[in-house]
């Protein structure tokens, strides 16, 4: 059960991807994205994905170095085909294009299809917020979620993200699945040999389960809100299917042969509505008022979206990142297949 520094993990990831055919710049960008997810406490989108990505490269589902094509374009929109390149590479290009268009045209939308898993949506919406704009992202994928009241896997986890620039306060950065949790969190529990909390998944017969293996044996995740108010998450998930699945041309989760992500990015140029500094001041005021709210019994503070990740990042940057034994074993096996010498990287203490 190793605990590794972020830079060591990044170097390991980078060398593995290069060994499996990724151009150096792509290997660096993808590795930074994965390790950043670990640092922020989202191990479901961290280096555990090395295993998934390498297997996809081996079967030809992920093609490092693929050319990115702009299929359709207007001054305020674009449709991108990723040709099954790394999702992080294609999605970053899509968001940078959306930011540039919003700078000139107030609001922009860029969709993308034929690309692999893009990782955390917060990576992309934060790019817009760092430029003084509002970032919005939605993504669909393969089916893992049952509709409210159903037991078939018909929807994806359909995450959504919003990022807003702030002044003195931490960035307002929302990134959530519209399922009750991300599929990757179930995968992490499986690798750790842990049971799940009640109310996350059902087995293949529709019965509640706490065994993560049941998800991968015909079960399904529940929509956000679970059995009580899951119709809310179900409705949000359907909206993501429309924008990121249908509008992008990537296809809906339930469709036969669905692979990869469908991407919907929107960017709003705040300066075309009000001075961005005024916007930041008002966001700061909103955050401060919310955080000063009277607390319910049992609570010690109110956290704004993105705040917990920022705190976790500080701790893990200093204390290191824990890697489950199974995850580390599988990463080691992948590295050995292409003669990536992990011992040398570890000994250098990168």
N, C-alpha and C positions, 0 to 999 in steps of 0.2 A: 504494500500500500504506500507507494512513494508520494512524497510531498516535494514538488518541484517549483523552482522559480519560474516566473512568467517568461523570462528571456530564454531559459533552457527549453521550455516547452515549445516556444515559438521556433527555435532553431531545429528541434527535433521534427516538428511538423513540416517546416520548410524543406529540410533535407529529404524527407520521405516523399513529399510531392514532387520535388525535382527528380528524384530517382524513378518516379512513375511517369515522367514525361512532361511535367509542368514547366513552362518558362519561368525563369528566376523571379521576375516581377510578379507573376501570378501566384507563385508559391508563397512569396512574401506577403502579398495582400490577403490571401485566403488564411494563411497561418495567423496573421495579426488579428483577423476577425474572430477566428476560433478561440484564441487565447484571451482576447478581450471579453468574450462571453464567459469564460471560466473566471476571469478576474471579477466580473460583475455578479458572480454567483449563479449564472445560468449555465450549469454544467451540461444541460441537455443540448446546448448549441455550441459546446466547446470542443476540445480535442477528441472526445468520444466520436465525433463525426469523421475523424481521419479514417476510421475503419470503414464507414459507409462510403466515403468518397473514393477510397482506393478500390473497393470492390466494384464501384460503378465505373471507374476507369478501366478495370480489367475486363468488364463485360461490354465496354463500348458505350455505356449510357452517359458517361461524362467524358468530354473531349477537351483536355487542356490545350490552350492556344487557339481555340476555335475563333473564327472571324465573326465579329459582331456586325449585323446588318441593320440599317434603318430602312424599314419596309415602306412606311408612310410618314409624312412629316408636314406640318403646318407651322406658322410662327409660334403657336402656343401648344402644340401637341406633337407626339411622335409615337410610332409603333416600332418596337425593336424585336428582331429575331436573334436569339443568342446562339443558335446552332449547337446547342448542348455544351456550351462552355461552362466554366465554374460560375455558379450563381452569383457569388460575391463580385466577380469581375464584371459580369454583364449588368448587375443591378447598380453597381457604383457608376458605371457609364450612364445608365438610365437616369439616375438621380442627378448627376452632374449636368446632363442635358436639360432636365426639368428645371434646375436652378437657373441655368443660363436663359432659358425661355421666359421664366417668370421675371427675371430682371428686366426684360424688354417688353413683356406683355401682361404684367400684373399677376396672372394666374396661368399655370401650365399643368398639363396631364401627360405623362409618358407611361405607356404600357409595354410589357415585354413578355415574350413566350419562347418556348424551346430553350430553356435554360435549367440548370440543375439547382439544387437547394441553395438559397441565398443567405441562410443564417439569420441572425437577429435583425428584425426590421429597424430597431433603434439605431443601428449603425448608419442607416440611410436618412432617416428623418432628422437625426442630429446634424447631418451635413447641411441641411437647409437652415436649421435653427442657428447654427454657427455663422451663417451668412446673413442673419437678421431676418429670416423668413420663416413661415410656417411650413412644416413638412408633414405630409400625410402618406401613409403606406398601407396597402392591403395585399395579401398573398394567398393564393389557394394552392392546394397540393393534392396528393393522393388521398383516398377515403379512409378515415380512421374514426369518424364521429357519427353517431346515430342521430337521426332527427328526434326532436322532442316527442316522446311517446313511442318511438320505434326502436328496433334492435339491429337493423342492418347498418353497415358502414356505408354511408352515402355522401357525407360531407367531409371536408378536410378540417384541420384545426383552425384554418382561416384566420390567422392573426391580423391585428390592426395596430397601427402605431401613429401617434401624434407627437410632434415636438414643437415647442414654443420657445423663442428666445427670451431670456430674462436679463435683468440688470445685475443687481448684487446677489440675488438668490440663485440657487442651483437650477440648472435647466429643467424645465417642465418636460419630462420625457416619458410618455405612456407607451408601453409595448405589451400587449396582452393577446392571448389566444381567445377565440370565441368558443372554444371548448373549455371544459372545466379545468383542464391543465394541458400543457403541451405534451405531444406524444413522447418527445425526448426525455421528459421527466419520468415517464413510466420506464423508458429504456435504462435510465440511470439507476432506478430502483432495482430493475432486473439485474444489472451488473453488480450492484452492491449486495444482492441477496436479501433485499428488504421487502416487507409487505407495504402495500399502498394504504393511505387513509381511506375510510369509507366514502362512497359517493363519487368516485372518479371514473370507474369503468364498470362495464357489464360483461359477462361471459357470452359465448356464442348463442346461448339459449335466452339471453336477456336478463339473467339474474345478476344482482350486484355481486362484485368480486373485489378482493383486495390482493389477489395474486397477479403481479404484473405479467406473468406468462400468458394469462388468459387473453390479454389484448392481442397477442401475436398468434393466438390459436382460434381466431374467428370472432373474438369479442370486439367491443367498441368503446371509445370514450364517450362521455355524456356531454351535452352542450353546457356552456357556461350557465350556472344557476342550478344545475343538477335536476333532481326530481321536483324540487319546489317551484322554481321559476325558470326552468331551462328553456322555456319558450322565448325568453329574451336573447339568450346566447344563440339559440337556433335561428332567430330572425336576423341577427347580426351576421351569422355564418352564411345564410342565404344571400345577404347583400354582398358579401365578399365574393361569393361564387359568381354573382352577376358581373361585378366590376373587374375582378382579377381573373375570372375564368372565362366568361362569355365575351366581355368587351375587349379583353386582351387577345382573344383568339386561342388561348391556351387550353380551353375546354374545362368542363366541370369535373369535380372530383369523381363523381359516380360513373363517368363515361369510360367505356372499355378501352384499355390501353393508355389511360391517363398516366403520365409520368411528369416529373419535374414541377416547377413552380409557374404559376401565372402571376404577373406583377402589375399592380396599379399604383403609380406614384402621382401625387399632386403637390404642387408648391404654390404658396401664396406670398406675394411680395407685399409685406406690411406697409412699406413706405408709400405705396400707391393708395392706401386707405387712411393712414395716419402716420405721423413721424414715428420711426421705429423706437426712438428713445422714450417717447411718451408711452408707447405700447409696453415697453419693458418696465417702466415705472408702475404701470397699472397691473401688470402681471405680478410684479413684486408685491404690490399692495394686496392683491388677491391671495397670494401664497401666505403672507404674514398673517392676514386675518383668519384664514383657514387654520393655520397652525396654532393660533392663539385661542381656538375654540375650546369651550369647556369640555372636559373629557368625561366619557362614560366610566363607571367603575370597572377596574381591571385593565385600563389602558393608561400608558404613561406619556404618549405623545401621538400626534398625527403626522404621518409621513406623506409627502407629496410624491406623485409618480416620478421615478428615477432616483429618488433620494436614497432608498435602501441599497440600490446598485452602487451608487457612489461610495457609500460607507463600506460596503463589502469589498469594493475595489481597493480601497486604502488598506484594509486588513490583509487581503490576499497578496497585495504587492509586497508587503513586509514579511508576511508569514509563509507565503508559498501557497501552491494549489494542490489539493489532495486528488490523487488519481486512483479510482477503484482498482483492485488487483486484477479483475477480469479485463478491464479496459487496457491496463498497462501490458498485460500478457498479449492481448491481441495486437496492440500497437507494436510491441517487440517482434512478434511473428511477421508482421507486415514489413517492418524494417529489415529483418534478416533476409527476406526473400529477394531484396534488391541490394543487399550488402551495405545498408546504411548502418554505420557503426555507432550505435547509441552510447556505448561505453566511452568512446572518445569524446562525444559531446558532453556527457555527464562529468567526465573527468576535468574538462576545461571549465566547468561551472559557468557556462554561458548565461 
